[in-house]
Amino acid sequence: MKKNHDEQPEWITRGKSIHQLIKELQSFDAPELEVRISINGGKSHRAISLVGKKDGCCLLLNFEDDSPD
């Protein structure tokens, strides 16, 4: 059963600013590591194809084709 938005801890839903994200990424010992994005808690992940801006937010975008061959 899924929890509703109000029952989730704040760290899950509050998001990060670009500044906070950069600071966190700079804490890694290996800056050459590939950065990937997951929307399911790390069960699967995708490459970040492009970084964009929409509706006042920074978006990490993936353009891989999911259609079957």
C-alpha positions as CSV (number, residue, x, y, z in Angstrom):
1,M,0.0,0.0,0.0
2,K,1.4,3.4,-1.0
3,K,1.7,6.2,1.6
4,N,0.1,9.5,0.7
5,H,2.3,12.6,0.2
6,D,1.5,13.9,3.8
7,E,2.7,10.7,5.5
8,Q,6.2,10.7,3.8
9,P,9.2,12.2,5.6
10,E,10.0,15.7,4.5
11,W,13.5,14.7,3.1
12,I,11.6,12.7,0.4
13,T,9.4,15.4,-0.9
14,R,11.1,18.8,-0.2
15,G,13.6,18.5,-3.2
16,K,17.0,20.2,-3.5
17,S,18.2,23.4,-5.0
18,I,20.9,23.4,-7.7
19,H,23.3,24.7,-5.1
20,Q,22.5,21.9,-2.6
21,L,22.8,19.3,-5.4
22,I,26.2,20.6,-6.5
23,K,27.5,20.7,-2.9
24,E,26.3,17.1,-2.4
25,L,27.9,15.9,-5.7
26,Q,31.2,17.6,-4.8
27,S,31.4,15.4,-1.6
28,F,32.0,12.3,-3.7
29,D,35.6,11.1,-3.9
30,A,35.4,10.1,-7.6
31,P,34.2,13.1,-9.6
32,E,34.4,11.1,-12.8
33,L,31.5,8.8,-11.7
34,E,28.5,8.9,-14.1
35,V,25.4,10.6,-12.6
36,R,22.2,8.7,-13.2
37,I,18.5,9.3,-12.3
38,S,16.0,6.9,-10.6
39,I,12.4,7.5,-9.8
40,N,11.8,4.2,-8.0
41,G,14.3,4.2,-5.1
42,G,17.2,2.9,-7.1
43,K,15.5,-0.3,-8.4
44,S,16.2,1.0,-11.9
45,H,18.1,4.0,-13.2
46,R,18.8,5.8,-16.4
47,A,21.5,8.1,-17.8
48,I,20.9,11.8,-17.6
49,S,20.7,12.8,-21.3
50,L,20.2,16.5,-20.8
51,V,19.7,19.1,-18.2
52,G,16.9,21.6,-18.8
53,K,14.7,24.2,-17.3
54,K,10.9,24.2,-17.2
55,D,8.3,26.0,-15.1
56,G,11.0,27.5,-12.9
57,C,12.6,24.1,-12.2
58,C,15.9,22.4,-13.3
59,L,15.0,19.1,-14.9
60,L,17.3,16.1,-15.4
61,L,16.1,14.4,-18.6
62,N,16.4,11.0,-20.1
63,F,15.6,10.5,-23.8
64,E,16.2,6.7,-24.1
65,D,13.6,4.9,-26.2
66,D,11.5,2.5,-24.1
67,S,9.5,1.2,-27.0
68,P,9.9,-2.6,-27.9
69,D,12.0,-3.5,-30.9
